[in-house]
Amino acid sequence: MNRTLSRVGAAIVTMTVFVFAVCIVSHFTFGSYLVCMFLPIGFIMMTAGFHHESSTETKVAANTGLTFAAVYTVLILLVYFAQTTTVRLEDLSEQASRVLDYRRGGLLFNYDLLGYGMMALSTFFTGLTIRVNTKKDLWLKRLMQIHGVFFLSCFFMPITGVFTHMGDGQGGRGGEIALLIWCVYFIPVGILAYLHFSRESE
């Protein structure tokens, strides 16, 4: 059961990130918001799988990674549930729209970045716990640890005010390109994690 749920989680991560990329390319905003609410579910399951197989020596790192995964999940669910409900269905004032609408770079956009910063920390600490038995495990470990670097940009860039221009509709396509690059990076993490848990269950 443990390996099966971990493998399902890794599959959810892989599929949701791929669908998210497709939604970005096709400019299907609602779809990208919706799929982002399923990604944290798979990520929690996958991270819990790594936590379960962690050794005594890496248990602190495993606990830290799982805790950051939970923080990521809460933030992301709040952000995208708001986008698919209140922002989409309510007639918001200009001030409320600036705060709540993700596309305008307001408070919830910053919370979204903070959430993915927590995800980056989660992958870094979880990567420390992975037992390397094959080259695929080594690649998985490295990809997860290197992914931790994203925490710096996700945490510090909103503080600099670099995204404030989004509120005036001057966003451009830079954000979409950055998200697609992230998708290309993270899909292999999901695939390698799936293979890892499949092999462990044999």
BELQUI-V736009 format. One line per field, one symbol per residue. phi: phi as a letter, one per 20 degrees, with the letter a starting at -180 (. if undefined). psi: psi as a letter, one per 40 degrees, with the letter a starting at -180 (. if undefined). burial: + if it has 9 or more other ideal C-beta (glycine too) atoms within 8 Angstrom, else -. A space follows every 10 residues. Layout:
BEGIN
phi->???
psi->???
burial->???
END
This chain:
BEGIN
phi->.gffffffff ffgffffffg fffffelefg ffffffeegf ffffffffff ffefegfdff ffffffffff fgfffffffe fffedgffde eefgffffee fgfdmegfff ffffffffff ffffffgfef eedbffffff ffffffgfff gfffeeffff nfdffffdmd fmdgffffff fffffegfff ffffffffff ef
psi->dddddddddd dddddddddd dddddefgdd dddddeeddd dddddddddd ddeiiddedd dddddddddd dddddddddd dddecddddi giiddddddd hdeefadddd dddddddddd ddddddddeh hheidddddd dddddddddd ddddddddde edededeeff daeddddddd dddddddddd dddddddddd e.
burial->--+-++++++ ++++++++++ ++++------ ++++++++++ ++++++++++ +--+---++- ++++++++++ +++-++++++ ++++-++--- -+----++++ ++-+++-+++ ++++++++++ ++++++++++ -----+++++ +++++-++-+ +--++-++-- --+--++--- +-------++ -++-++++++ +++++++++- --
END
